[in-house]
Amino acid sequence: MSKTAILRARVNSERKKVAEEIFSTLGLSIADAIDVFFSQVCIHKSIPFPLTTRPHLDLSNATQEEIEHRYADRIPNKITQRALTEKSSMRGYKSPSEVLKALNA
């Protein structure tokens, strides 16, 4: 087993409580979650999520346009949305030979 290190940090107690509840539903301890975070930092050689100076958008009164603008990099565009809805009506194949048989038919 690899060596471990003790880490101490001051965090907002309410935020810690909420995070612990979320980690618990994922089957993680705080130590596990921190270790996952550190692993991702090492893999990406960066913080594993975007850090931004964009102000927080209160979505409770936001228009659809504001939401789409804020989350444009995460919302599928119209082509992707159409592909996702068409996917359910597409025929599936269980093997490559089944695909070849359908192509030759």
N, C-alpha and C positions, 0 to 999 in steps of 0.2 A: 504494500500500500504506500502511496506517495505521502510525503510529509505534509502536515497541515499547519496552518498559522492561525493565530487568534486575531480577530479583527474587531475593533471597537469603534462605534460611530454613534454620534448623536443624531437622532432623527425625530421628526414630529411624531408625538405619541399617537395621535388619532390616525395619521397616515400609516403608521406601523401596524396599528390594530386592523385597519381595513386591508392592508397588504397581507397580513397574516391570514385573514379569513379567505382571501382569494387564493393564496398559496395552498391553504389547507384543502380547498375544493379541488386543487390540481394534484394533491398528494405530495406537496413539497413543504419542507421546513424553510424557515428564513435562510438558514445556512445553505440549503440546497438551491434556493432561488438566487442567492448571491453567487454561488459557485457557477450556476448556469449563466448568469450575467457575465462573470469574469471569463468563462469559456468563450462566449460570443465576442467579447472584447478582443480576446486573443486571436480568434478566427478572423474577425473583420479588421483587426488592427485599428479599431475605432470604436466609438460608442455605437452599439448595434441598432440604433434607431436615429431618425433625424432630429437634430437639435435646431430649433428655429427661433427667430425673434419675432415671428408673426404674433400679433396679439390674439388672445383667446377669443373665439367667436361664440357668443351666447346663442346656441341653436334653438332656444325655446321660442324665439320670435323671428328666426331666420327664414328667408324665402328659399325656395328650391334652388334658385340661381346662386345665392350666397353659399349655400351648402356645397353645391357642385364646384364653385370656384375654390372654396377652402380645401376641399378634398379631391380636387381634380386628379391628382396623381394616384388616388386609391379607387376611384369610381370607374368601372368599365365604361368605355365609350360606346356609342350607338352600335358600331359594328360588333364589338364584343358582346354587348347585350343581346343583339339579334342572334349571334352564334350560340349563346347560352340558352336562349329560348328554343331555338331550332334543334338543339342537341337532343331534347326529349323526344322529338319526332323522328330522329335519325335511327337507322337500323344499326344494331351492334353486331360485332363478330366475336366469336370465342377463340378463333385461332387464325394464323396467317393463311392456312390452306382454305379456310372458309372464305376469306377475303378474295383469294385468287379464284376460287370457284365462282363467286359472285361477279368478278370482273370478266371472266371468260364466258359468262352466260349470255 
